[in-house]
Amino acid sequence: MQKEEELHRYDDIIHLPRHVSAVHPPMPVSDRAAQFAPFAALTGYGDAVRETARLTEEQAELCEEETEALDRALKSILQRGTDSVSVTVTYFAADQKKAGGAYRSYTGTLKKPDTHRGMLVFADGTEVPLSDVLSLEEAKREQPEFAGAVRRKL
C-alpha cells in the first residue's frame, strides 16, 4: 500500500506547465552540458605523474684515452677540409625539466668548430657543444646507382 502512495505522490503537479523565468533568459544547451562535465580535482597531477615517469640518462664521463681519440677524429676531419664533409656526432642533450638527459645522434655537413665557444657548427646552423660530444665519425656516403648506365670503351 505504501508503494502505491509513493507512485501517486506528485499526481497533482505532474501535468502543470514548466516555470519559465521572466527575468533570467534560458541557459544555452552547451552551457548546461558543461556544468556536468568531469573536472580535474588535482590540476596538473597527471602531468606531474607523466614527468616523473619519464626516464633520463646521466652524462658519461670520457676517460683520457676516449678524449684523445675524439680529438684525433676531429683533427683528421679538419685536415681533409670541411667543405663537404658529412659527419655523424653522438652527443648528450641535457633535459630542460629534470636532472640528466638523453644521447642523440646528428648527421650533417660540418662547417667549422668554434673553439672560442667550444661548439661544433654545422652548415644548417645546428650547434653541438664539444663538451657534450661522445663520438664523432665521418658519415658513410652512399654511392649513387645509375640504372641502365652505359659504359664506354676508351
Backbone hydrogen bonds, N-H to C=O, Kabsch-Sander energy under -0.5 kcal/mol:
donor,donor_aa,acceptor,acceptor_aa,energy
5,E,1,M,-1.5
6,E,2,Q,-1.8
7,L,3,K,-1.9
8,H,4,E,-1.0
9,R,6,E,-1.0
11,D,8,H,-1.0
13,I,10,Y,-1.1
14,I,10,Y,-1.7
16,L,13,I,-1.5
32,R,28,P,-2.0
33,A,29,V,-2.2
34,A,30,S,-1.5
35,Q,31,D,-1.2
36,F,33,A,-1.2
37,A,34,A,-1.2
41,A,39,F,-0.8
43,T,41,A,-0.7
45,Y,42,L,-2.1
48,A,44,G,-2.1
49,V,45,Y,-2.3
50,R,46,G,-2.2
51,E,47,D,-2.4
52,T,48,A,-2.1
53,A,49,V,-2.0
54,R,50,R,-1.1
57,E,101,G,-3.5
62,L,60,A,-0.5
67,T,63,C,-2.2
68,E,64,E,-2.2
69,A,65,E,-2.3
70,L,66,E,-2.1
71,D,67,T,-2.2
72,R,68,E,-2.5
73,A,69,A,-2.2
74,L,70,L,-2.2
75,K,71,D,-2.5
76,S,72,R,-2.5
77,I,73,A,-2.0
78,L,74,L,-2.3
79,Q,75,K,-2.2
80,R,76,S,-1.1
81,G,77,I,-0.5
81,G,78,L,-0.7
86,S,84,S,-0.6
87,V,85,V,-0.6
87,V,108,G,-2.8
88,T,137,E,-3.2
89,V,87,V,-0.5
89,V,106,Y,-2.9
90,T,135,S,-2.3
91,Y,89,V,-0.5
91,Y,104,R,-2.8
92,F,132,D,-2.2
93,A,91,Y,-0.5
93,A,102,A,-3.1
94,A,92,F,-0.6
95,D,100,G,-2.7
101,G,57,E,-1.8
102,A,93,A,-2.0
104,R,91,Y,-2.9
106,Y,89,V,-2.5
108,G,87,V,-2.2
110,L,85,V,-2.1
110,L,108,G,-0.6
111,K,121,V,-2.4
112,K,121,V,-1.9
114,D,119,M,-3.6
115,T,113,P,-1.1
118,G,114,D,-1.5
119,M,114,D,-2.3
120,L,128,V,-3.1
121,V,112,K,-2.6
121,V,119,M,-0.6
122,F,120,L,-0.5
122,F,126,T,-2.7
123,A,109,T,-3.1
125,G,122,F,-2.1
128,V,120,L,-2.1
130,L,118,G,-2.7
131,S,118,G,-0.5
132,D,129,P,-1.4
133,V,130,L,-1.1
134,L,90,T,-3.6
135,S,90,T,-1.6
137,E,88,T,-2.1
139,A,86,S,-3.1
147,A,145,E,-0.7
149,A,146,F,-1.4
151,R,149,A,-0.5
